[in-house]
Amino acid sequence: MIAGLFPRVVAALALFLGLFALPSSAGADPSDVAAAARGVVRVVVLGHDGDQLYPISHGTGFVVQNNRIVTNAHVVREVMDLPGLTLGIVPHKGVRPLPGASWPIRRKTIWR
């Protein structure tokens, strides 16, 4: 009876001590977090009704160059498939929204 209990006690003790051995999460520098946040944008698919624009869907993207944003294909698929739709880019707060355009990337280019 006691021999069968010993492995369980050792396992429980190891688990308990292991909790204290876990590395603490590294605190991110607030300026790094702020810099990363400035690089995230909202990508908005817009429809036209005369001179009025209206949102259809949206997603997020991130800036890789001053004039290039990377987003997922499903975010811009409607613009590529349906005529009359356009993209709008909403940058970090305090910056005026910008027009956008999409360039299809062939799977062959991505998966070599």
C-alpha positions in Angstrom: 0.0 0.0 0.0 2.7 2.5 1.0 4.9 1.4 -1.9 2.1 2.2 -4.4 1.6 5.6 -2.8 5.2 6.7 -3.0 5.3 7.3 -6.8 2.2 9.4 -6.6 3.6 11.6 -3.7 6.9 12.0 -5.7 4.9 13.0 -8.8 2.8 15.5 -6.9 5.8 17.0 -5.2 7.6 17.3 -8.6 4.6 19.0 -10.1 4.4 21.4 -7.2 8.1 22.3 -7.3 7.9 22.6 -11.1 5.4 25.4 -10.8 8.1 27.5 -9.1 10.7 26.6 -11.7 8.6 28.0 -14.6 10.2 31.1 -16.2 8.4 34.3 -15.5 7.0 36.0 -18.5 9.3 38.7 -19.9 7.9 42.1 -19.6 7.7 43.9 -23.0 9.2 47.4 -23.1 6.2 49.8 -23.5 8.0 51.7 -26.3 8.4 48.4 -28.3 4.7 47.7 -27.8 3.8 51.2 -28.9 6.0 50.9 -32.0 4.4 47.6 -33.0 0.9 49.0 -32.5 1.7 51.9 -34.9 2.5 49.2 -37.6 -0.9 47.6 -37.4 -3.6 48.9 -39.7 -7.3 48.2 -40.5 -7.9 47.1 -44.1 -11.5 48.0 -45.1 -13.3 46.7 -48.2 -15.5 49.6 -49.5 -18.4 49.7 -51.8 -19.6 52.7 -53.8 -23.1 54.3 -53.9 -22.6 57.3 -56.1 -20.1 59.5 -54.3 -20.7 57.7 -51.0 -18.4 54.9 -49.7 -19.7 52.3 -47.3 -17.9 49.5 -45.5 -18.5 45.9 -46.6 -15.9 44.0 -44.5 -12.6 44.6 -42.8 -9.5 42.9 -41.4 -6.1 43.8 -40.2 -2.7 44.1 -41.7 0.7 45.3 -40.8 3.1 47.7 -42.5 6.2 46.2 -44.1 7.3 49.4 -46.0 6.0 52.9 -46.1 3.6 52.0 -49.0 3.2 48.2 -48.5 0.9 46.4 -46.1 0.6 42.6 -45.6 -2.8 41.1 -44.9 -4.4 37.7 -45.4 -6.0 36.9 -48.8 -9.5 36.4 -47.3 -9.4 40.1 -46.3 -9.1 41.4 -49.8 -10.6 38.5 -51.8 -13.9 40.4 -52.5 -12.0 43.3 -54.0 -10.1 41.0 -56.3 -13.3 39.0 -57.3 -16.0 41.7 -57.5 -15.8 44.8 -59.7 -16.6 48.2 -58.1 -15.1 47.5 -54.7 -12.0 49.3 -53.3 -9.8 49.1 -50.3 -9.3 51.7 -47.6 -6.5 51.6 -45.1 -7.1 53.0 -41.6 -3.7 53.5 -39.9 -2.8 54.0 -36.3 -5.1 56.4 -34.4 -4.6 60.1 -35.3 -3.6 59.4 -38.9 -5.9 60.1 -41.8 -7.3 57.0 -43.6 -5.7 56.2 -47.0 -6.9 54.6 -50.2 -5.5 51.1 -50.9 -5.0 48.7 -53.7 -4.4 44.9 -53.9 -1.9 42.9 -55.8 -2.5 39.2 -56.2 0.3 37.0 -55.2 0.3 33.6 -56.9 0.6 30.6 -54.7 3.5 29.5 -56.8 5.4 32.6 -55.7 4.8 31.9 -52.0 5.2 28.1 -52.0 8.4 27.1 -53.7 
